[in-house]
Amino acid sequence: MTFAVLYRWKIKSGREAEFVEAWTAGTTMIHDMCGSHGACLHDAGDGVFWSYARWPSEQARSECGATGVRDNSCFAVMQDCIETHFDETRLTVLADKLALPKTGVPAPLVTTERLLLRPMALEDAEWLAPALSDEKNMRYWSRAPLEGIESVREYLRYNIDPPAAVCFAFARQSTPDEALGWVILMDRKPNVAEIGYMLRPDAQGNGYAREACEAAIAHGFSSRALRRIYADADPDNIPSIKLMKSLGFQYEGCHRAQWETHIGVRDSVIYGRLNTD
């Protein structure tokens, strides 16, 4: 049964904007690495902030700590901004009629030589399940392979209308409903985005990922006026690193022991590209 938590904090005067930025970054990471349903942040006035967070289960929330996601610096910033922690309230969701406003950036239709990039749809779960359930394909992802089509639908649901991001599913122009994979640009700070991508195993080796990423990058630099796009990769994920290099991304550094995933504690290498490169 779906599980929810209410949090309440008193924020130090003058640090409200810093707290909101750190909370947004941390909540995005928790969704990506732990499979949460996301959260809303509310300003109650007088420096008091509330957050309503949703999870597939209480077990999923408790297991999130083992991923190491909360070791990221944004969580330390959040804690430093908080003057008072109030007790959290745990809730069991019995009925859900909540309809959150669409705060994400709509994905336009983009065509390349062979592909159509379009907004992600829940129906894409049937086509993308092989990508998210394959052990080899998911080895360097932020979580273990998913089991069952319902798990895939729930995972994709967040990306259909992602907050502070634009997400494209891509398919051959001749079969536009049959998604081969997706590419997403996630806003990390003003005019800076992180790129992520996934491709079905049966579609690999044809240059589709490069073609889709190239189109998404062009959209980011032109239509969205981004100044920088970067990728965060496992140093052993050689195909992904080769793809970034082929797209003109430059090696910027390594964060040691940055993530703890289903394959253990992992380093993270950063590749970046500027709109002036």
C-alpha positions, 0 to 999 in steps of 0.5 A: 500500500502506498506510504506517505510522510509529512515533514516540517522544518523551521528554516534559518532566516535568509536561507529559504531560497538555498534550502528550496534549491537543495531540497529540489536536488535531493528529492530528484536524486531520491526519486532516481535512485530509490524509486520514490513517487516524489514530493511537494514542498510548501511554504507555510510562512514565518520560515516554516516549510512542509513537505509531503512525500510519497513512496511505494511502501514504507520498506522502499523508504527505509531501504533508500538509506542503504543507497548512499544517496543522502551522502550527497552534498545537497543534503548537508546544505539542507540540514545546515539551513534548518533551524528546527526539526519537527517530528515527521508524520507517517501516513497510509494513503487510502485514496488519491485525488491529488492532481499536481500542476504540470511544472515540467518543460513540455517535450516538443516533437523533434525529427532526425534522419531516422528518429522521432523524439516525442513526449514520453507516454505511459504506453511506452512501458510495454516497449521500454520494459526490456531496457529496464528489466535487463541485468546487463543494461541496468548494471550501471543504472542507479537501481537494480533491474525492475521486475514486472510491467507495473514496476516499469509503468510506475518508474516511467510515470515520473518521467512523463511530466517531470519537474524541472526537466524535459524528457523525450521518448524516441522511436523510428519514424516509421514506427513512432509508437514503438519507443526504442529508448528515452533521453532526458535533460534534467535542470540542475541549476539555472541554464545547466542540465544533466543528460540521461539516456536509456536504450533497449538492448535489441536496438543497440549498435545502430547509433540510435542513442547518439542520434537521439542525444545529439537532437536533445543536446541541440534542443537544450542549447538552442530552444532552452538556452542552456550554457552547459550540459553534463553527464554523470557516468560510472567509470566502467560504463565504457559505451556511455563514455564513448558516446559522450566523447563522440558528442563532444563532451570533455572529461571534467573530473572524478567523484570518488565513492560518489554513489552506492547502488545495487552493485556497490559503492561506485565512483562517478566521472563527469563529462561536460559540454558548453554551448560555446564548444 
